[in-house]
């Protein structure tokens, strides 16, 4: 009897071993703030893309639930040790992940960054929002709302390059008759945005459109309009689809918001990582990896009250 | 230097008891009057260049922006007085806001959530105070640690989500108005008056001046140094909690990044208002005026459509100029006495 059990155990062990060596490819996504709405969307995209490519592919989600790039780096190191076939990562901090990413690439494991890049690393590709284009889409939309003769105020803060790029794209998209009347410094916060935008609307009673260049000033802009009782006279364009923005759009206080596409980021990253592992006969740019473009813009869309539905119930994973 | 400080602080305390004439002279020669003059001049200039400055709604919007900063600057002044510093005010604001709004979301009654929120702010301040006053650990280190811990906890609790869908009744606290002026503004003014009075008239409070000037001498003269230091951090924590209640109810959400960088603004305002990093100096009304000056300058930037890139530079210049002018004024006063 004892011998039988041992024999069974050995067989099970061997079977798993054999199964493992034939097992499908494993891909991992590494994020910071694990569990946040944005990255849940991205992971859902990755799952769907893997299903489409080859149903036997296994995927996993790793990383800290805090904003800690060092823990992300450790997660990548562990995945290398585990022998995954590809890593899709959003860099919580641009430089902290460079050694871990390079180590993976050196071990012939493709790494794709999404949403936040680590440009100094050897990552194969970055999949994310082109900020100039995102600003451009917002500018086109607001110009249309205001009939090509809007008086527009912008809320942003000096420093981050991606905000400057958004404002630049926004400005380029405006029509001849549109005018940017004021740009205020919200210091990155909602509370400051409220004060600054209230003052801005005071000083420029003709402003009929506000562009929030990042996630926070949108609710501040709505509060400012409420303070002055100018509801219906000022059209507000927010950025990102965090819950406050979605609620404000539902209430009609905000006309629309610029929605990035985290689902597509996860989806495209998965496809690129898979491509990298399956080279064709034509030599690619980064041998031994397969064909992967260095940059993919996942684009944005303006979210209105009409198409708000799916954002009200983000995927819970 | 220490001697000069001691003189200054003891004079400040004696103000109330000395003669009317000398008292008037003292008052006129203070940082507060200087600040008031600057604010007055800045306001005149602004109202000349922009017809929108002296409007009721613009001034209320300035007041709304000041609310949070004033509460934090009051706490900061008390802490700076006793030779301390509190870098955690912004993070405590963030965490308290998260705790309060999450309690509300979980269905806790508004009154209870607010009380628990205020208590948690106070408790975080108490922890700061215990480490600083009882274990004598450097306040910079302790509050730097608390700054990271409280911010980290806010992020963990929310995992980056906003806490929204708060009950309407809660929003009245920050959004409600009385006679056209937002509720938090009344509370802010009340606290300025209260703390200004306490700091000038109430023994346990103004003893903080002695502690900042010379902790050893204060200890020897029988002052309970550690309790007073502890009290400073507890009050600072409480006020951060109060600011969090106002901010979350006014903006109808809790967010882990609320109060980011607020500690630097509070320190800046307290120092413009007369506090010193070396302790033993500071004024509640001064801190209030410091916040007001910064708020009016920032308001001017918007009203006059000036480039946002200069705002930080100007704020920094004001800080340096205010401290320099005060140093010169005091040096002159010191000489004339000899």
Interface residues (C-beta under 8 A of the other chain):
Chain A: X33 X34 X35 X36 X37 X38 X65 X66 X67 X156 X157 X158 X181 X182 X183 X184 X185 X187 X188 X189 X190 X191 X192 X194 X195 X196 X198 X199 X200 X202 X203 X216 X219 X220 X223 X224 X227 X228 X242 X243 X244 X247
Chain B: X50 X52 X55 X57 X58 X60 X61 X62 X64 X65 X68 X152 X155 X156 X159 X160 X161 X162 X164 X165 X247 X250 X251 X252 X253 X255 X257 X258 X260 X261 X295 X298 X299 X301 X302 X303 X304 X305 X308 X309 X311 X312
